[in-house]
């Protein structure tokens, strides 16, 4: 079958783009914050809106409420399909319609839930993560219209920001809705707004709580300070013992790797410093390329600490404290293996004989792309045509645990991870935004890819 010409696709994209921006703007205004209740009416409205917009571009979309593993009602999911030829390849398009909360609206320069265009970017919560993914799918399908040569299935998830607890049970109960030859996950991003990327790898993740106890009850800091270290200090010492002088993890059993597929270009340190807003004199931790430190080496973050707030503090030696550790693992390491290694290390390095107990929490496997897959080659070619420059593939330091689960359940499917984000997008943070020109090019790239997959 003959492929559509790039000029025709661009022309169609320009004509449809105002509709896409309007859809994304309406989506932002829905305030689809899943942490405020995945079964809430606001989440049902969000799912119904997405299904309605997908129907406008030819997908027979509907809303189905999932069930949690314990049988309780779960998230509102959007599923659907457009079958053009039973003998044609089938492509599953994934995105999610839930968004992160906005803890402090005052930290934003614009209204978080009102789409606002400033200097070529559209600001608003969910503009890139992952309203942008929904917009890309909608735009690509609208462009192709009656020229679509592949069968389409869609899954727009309603609880990705909550860890997807009902994801696997839902897939297993609706396998026909997911069975496909190619899966496009539009929940990642590009090297920059003007340079496209396929995501080559994702780190895995695991977490645990560690409780450090030194006393059976608190005692006076003046009476016993100097002899007994408080539990918070001991916890700080325990955390510090995981690192060498350069800030590299030295926990035996944690795997470190190189960027999957080789490093095409390292991250620019000045750009990383600007994008992260790190303080001026901070020295980045670890050794090796910045890319490997963010994409393929492990990292541990203290994401929670039970300690007395400063404003209500008093002169007492804390008897115990609890910390929560989040460990990002190299893409190929089993998370339970890494969890065991970190737990063993904490127990073996209890400072001053303090009592340390470890409670394992959730695990999520990492993922690596197949660089030799036909769909990978098609995607890279489509990106180059759409953006006018060669793609620079990159890994991601974050985790999307359902991707390896999809690969496990559908081992013959080729998985591509794309997305609307770029280094300035601020996903999960104040002033989240999406590049308007980048969104347009992403839509063209996905339309080109779908067209290539059908030829």
Secondary structure, 3 states (H helix, E strand, C coil): CCCCCHHHHHHHHHHHHHHHHHHHHHHHHCCCEHHHCCCCHHHHHHHHHHHHHHHHCCCCCEEEEEECCCCCEEEEEEEEEECCCCCCCEEEEEEECCECCCCCHHHCCCCCCCCEEECCEEECCCCCCCHHHHHHHHHHHHHHHHHCCCEEEEEEECCHHHCCCCHHHHHHHCHHHCCCCEEEEECCECCECCECCCEEEECEEEEEEEEEECCCCCEEHHHHCCCCCCHHHHHHHHHHCCECCCCCECCCCCCCCCCCCCCCCCCCHHHHHHHHCCCCCCCCCCCCCHHHHHHCCCEEEEEEECCCCHHHCCCEECCEEEEEEEEEECCCCCHHHHHHHHHHHHHHCCHHHCEEEEEEEEEECCEECCCCCHHHHHHHHHHHHHHCCCCCCEEECCCCHHHHHHHHHCCCCEEEEECCECCCCCCCCCCCEEEHHHHHHHHHHHHHHHHHHCC
